[in-house]
Amino acid sequence: MIGKRSLVYLLILAISVAIASGFILYIIDPNVHSLFDGIWSAWVTMTHVGFGDVVPTSFFGRLLSAILILFGLALFSLSTALFSVTLMGKNMDAWGHEVRQIEQETSRIETDENQILK
């Protein structure tokens, strides 16, 4: 449950960063002609798709794009880690249940053995 909630938070963060960065790109870069183009460019850069249809040409636009690339890399890494933790958590719960069953059966056998030896 914690993993799913964290993934939702990461998605909300990614969308928020794309919108904010898109707005900034629209303001500072002359090659970004609309707010939608700015958001699109930020999202495509952050997700490492890189269509190349909207490309920042100013120094600060390129700098922001470089920061978005690093942010996207960190975001993808965190998403992968959280997804893995969620899957492993489910497996660990299943394995934990099986281990408890084995421990209970072992305890029952030891009790029976002690009764036989008395």
NUDO-605303 format. One line per field, with one value per residue (C-alpha): residue number from 1; x, y, z. Coordinates in steps of 0.1 Angstrom, whole numbers. Example, Ala and Ser with C-alpha at 12.3 -4.5 7.8 and 13.67 -1.06 7.14 Angstrom:
<sekes>
seq [1,2]
u [123,137]
v [-45,-11]
w [78,71]
</sekes>
This chain:
<sekes>
seq [1,2,3,4,5,6,7,8,9,10,11,12,13,14,15,16,17,18,19,20,21,22,23,24,25,26,27,28,29,30,31,32,33,34,35,36,37,38,39,40,41,42,43,44,45,46,47,48,49,50,51,52,53,54,55,56,57,58,59,60,61,62,63,64,65,66,67,68,69,70,71,72,73,74,75,76,77,78,79,80,81,82,83,84,85,86,87,88,89,90,91,92,93,94,95,96,97,98,99,100,101,102,103,104,105,106,107,108,109,110,111,112,113,114,115,116,117,118]
u [0,28,44,13,8,44,41,10,29,58,34,18,53,63,32,37,73,64,37,60,90,68,56,92,103,74,86,123,128,118,115,87,56,29,23,13,45,65,47,51,88,93,74,91,125,118,106,137,115,130,108,127,96,100,137,149,174,183,210,185,161,188,200,164,162,194,180,148,168,185,152,136,165,160,122,125,150,127,97,115,128,93,77,103,98,60,65,90,68,40,64,78,43,36,69,63,30,46,74,49,31,64,72,38,41,76,63,35,59,82,53,42,78,81,48,60,94,77]
v [0,24,17,25,57,67,60,83,110,107,110,141,155,147,164,194,198,194,221,245,239,242,276,287,274,293,325,323,306,322,288,277,293,283,272,238,235,243,217,192,199,196,163,148,158,146,112,108,104,134,138,170,189,216,224,251,274,298,292,291,270,244,246,239,210,196,198,181,153,147,150,125,101,104,100,69,54,61,47,15,11,17,-8,-34,-29,-32,-65,-78,-69,-90,-119,-115,-116,-148,-163,-151,-170,-202,-199,-194,-226,-245,-232,-242,-277,-281,-271,-296,-324,-315,-315,-349,-362,-350,-367,-400,-398,-393]
w [0,8,-26,-45,-26,-32,-69,-70,-52,-77,-106,-91,-86,-122,-136,-113,-124,-161,-158,-138,-161,-192,-180,-173,-208,-224,-206,-211,-245,-278,-296,-273,-288,-264,-229,-242,-262,-230,-210,-238,-242,-204,-202,-233,-219,-184,-197,-220,-251,-268,-299,-309,-321,-295,-287,-264,-280,-253,-227,-198,-217,-224,-188,-176,-200,-186,-151,-163,-178,-144,-126,-150,-144,-106,-110,-132,-107,-77,-96,-105,-69,-54,-79,-70,-32,-37,-56,-31,-2,-16,-21,14,29,11,21,57,58,46,71,99,87,88,122,135,120,134,169,166,157,186,210,197,199,236,245,229,248,282]
</sekes>
